[in-house]
Amino acid sequence: MSQSQTPTEGAVQAPPVFRKVTTAVVTGSAAEAPYRVDVRAGAHRLGSDEPVRRGGADAGPEPFALLLSSLGSCTAITLRMYAERKGWPLADVRVRLGYETDGRSGRISRRVTLGGELDEAQRARLLDICERTPVTLALRAGVAIETTEDRA
């Protein structure tokens, strides 16, 4: 090693080790409704569809509504868990979300309503925690998506 190199320079780093966090299976058939799909996430089942204005039957939330629901659910759950651990009187949480795009990039707006007898420092801390929920971090970091084909 030269004097200008640090011990980690030039060293081969091990690839990251990923662990499975959750799974979902989505199936669709044009037989019933052109864009409706069935979603199985763990033991839970729900449907998704495109709105009528985009040729769907509006038989379930559209995909971006599911994305927003994931972020909102994670936000509300994380805040409740944090407040519970701290013994704070958080009575309820409401998270309103919207997705906007200019055709090239998008942005999500998140408005949080905190119910309960919280002081200003607790409210500020909970809003700070919103920025570190697992789904928030995944969306902000970007997630690698690897697509392969499973043949029947």
C-alpha positions as CSV (number, residue, x, y, z in Angstrom):
1,M,0.0,0.0,0.0
2,S,1.4,3.4,-0.9
3,Q,1.6,6.1,1.7
4,S,-1.2,8.1,0.0
5,Q,-3.7,5.2,0.1
6,T,-5.9,4.6,3.1
7,P,-6.4,0.9,4.2
8,T,-9.8,0.7,2.5
9,E,-8.7,2.1,-0.9
10,G,-8.3,-0.5,-3.5
11,A,-9.8,-3.2,-1.3
12,V,-12.6,-5.2,-2.8
13,Q,-15.8,-4.6,-0.8
14,A,-18.2,-7.4,-0.2
15,P,-21.6,-7.0,-2.0
16,P,-24.5,-6.0,0.3
17,V,-26.5,-8.8,1.9
18,F,-30.2,-8.4,1.3
19,R,-32.9,-9.9,3.5
20,K,-36.5,-10.4,2.4
21,V,-38.7,-8.0,4.2
22,T,-42.1,-8.7,2.5
23,T,-43.6,-10.2,-0.6
24,A,-46.6,-9.7,-2.8
25,V,-48.1,-11.5,-5.7
26,V,-50.2,-9.7,-8.3
27,T,-52.3,-11.5,-11.0
28,G,-54.5,-10.1,-13.7
29,S,-56.6,-11.4,-16.5
30,A,-58.3,-9.4,-19.3
31,A,-61.3,-11.8,-19.0
32,E,-63.2,-9.9,-16.2
33,A,-62.0,-6.3,-16.5
34,P,-59.2,-5.2,-18.7
35,Y,-56.9,-3.7,-16.0
36,R,-58.2,-5.1,-12.7
37,V,-55.6,-7.2,-10.8
38,D,-55.8,-9.3,-7.6
39,V,-53.1,-8.6,-5.0
40,R,-52.0,-11.0,-2.4
41,A,-49.7,-9.5,0.3
42,G,-49.0,-12.2,2.9
43,A,-52.3,-13.5,4.1
44,H,-54.2,-10.4,2.8
45,R,-56.0,-10.0,-0.5
46,L,-57.2,-6.9,-2.2
47,G,-57.7,-5.6,-5.7
48,S,-56.3,-2.8,-7.8
49,D,-57.6,-1.2,-11.1
50,E,-57.3,1.8,-13.2
51,P,-60.0,4.5,-13.0
52,V,-62.7,4.7,-15.7
53,R,-61.0,7.7,-17.2
54,R,-58.1,5.5,-18.1
55,G,-60.1,2.6,-19.4
56,G,-60.4,0.6,-16.2
57,A,-63.5,-0.3,-14.2
58,D,-62.4,1.5,-11.0
59,A,-62.8,-1.9,-9.2
60,G,-60.1,-1.0,-6.7
61,P,-57.5,1.6,-5.8
62,E,-55.2,2.6,-8.7
63,P,-51.5,1.7,-8.3
64,F,-50.4,5.1,-7.2
65,A,-53.1,5.2,-4.5
66,L,-51.6,1.9,-3.2
67,L,-48.2,3.5,-3.2
68,L,-49.5,6.5,-1.2
69,S,-51.4,4.1,1.1
70,S,-48.2,2.3,1.8
71,L,-46.4,5.5,2.7
72,G,-49.3,6.8,4.8
73,S,-49.7,3.5,6.6
74,C,-46.0,3.3,7.4
75,T,-46.1,6.9,8.6
76,A,-49.1,6.4,10.9
77,I,-47.9,3.1,12.3
78,T,-44.3,4.4,13.0
79,L,-45.6,7.5,14.8
80,R,-47.9,5.4,16.9
81,M,-45.1,3.0,17.8
82,Y,-42.7,5.8,18.6
83,A,-45.2,7.7,20.8
84,E,-46.2,4.5,22.6
85,R,-42.5,3.8,23.4
86,K,-42.1,7.3,24.7
87,G,-45.4,7.3,26.7
88,W,-46.7,10.3,24.8
89,P,-50.4,10.9,24.6
90,L,-50.8,10.5,20.8
91,A,-54.5,9.8,20.5
92,D,-54.7,9.4,16.7
93,V,-52.8,10.1,13.5
94,R,-54.2,11.2,10.1
95,V,-52.0,11.2,7.0
96,R,-53.2,12.8,3.8
97,L,-51.1,12.2,0.7
98,G,-51.1,13.3,-2.9
99,Y,-48.9,12.5,-5.9
100,E,-48.2,15.1,-8.6
101,T,-46.1,14.8,-11.7
102,D,-45.0,17.1,-14.5
103,G,-44.5,14.1,-16.8
104,R,-40.7,13.8,-16.0
105,S,-40.5,13.7,-12.3
106,G,-43.0,13.4,-9.4
107,R,-43.5,14.5,-5.9
108,I,-45.5,13.4,-3.0
109,S,-47.1,15.7,-0.5
110,R,-47.7,14.4,3.0
111,R,-49.9,16.3,5.6
112,V,-49.9,14.8,9.1
113,T,-52.6,15.6,11.7
114,L,-51.6,14.6,15.3
115,G,-54.4,14.2,17.8
116,G,-53.9,14.3,21.5
117,E,-52.4,16.5,24.2
118,L,-48.9,16.8,22.8
119,D,-46.6,19.6,23.5
120,E,-44.8,21.5,20.7
121,A,-41.5,19.6,21.2
122,Q,-43.4,16.2,20.9
123,R,-45.2,17.4,17.8
124,A,-41.9,18.6,16.2
125,R,-40.2,15.3,17.1
126,L,-43.0,13.2,15.6
127,L,-42.9,15.3,12.3
128,D,-39.1,14.6,12.3
129,I,-39.8,10.9,12.7
130,C,-42.0,11.1,9.6
131,E,-38.8,11.7,7.6
132,R,-37.3,8.4,8.8
133,T,-40.0,5.8,8.4
134,P,-39.0,2.7,6.5
135,V,-41.1,3.4,3.4
136,T,-40.1,7.1,3.4
137,L,-36.4,6.1,3.4
138,A,-37.0,3.5,0.6
139,L,-38.8,5.9,-1.6
140,R,-36.2,8.7,-1.1
141,A,-33.2,6.4,-1.7
142,G,-34.8,4.8,-4.7
143,V,-35.1,1.0,-4.9
144,A,-33.4,-1.2,-7.4
145,I,-35.9,-3.3,-9.3
146,E,-34.8,-6.5,-10.9
147,T,-37.2,-7.9,-13.4
148,T,-37.0,-11.5,-14.7
149,E,-39.6,-13.8,-16.3
150,D,-41.2,-16.8,-14.6
151,R,-42.5,-19.1,-17.4
152,A,-45.5,-21.2,-16.7
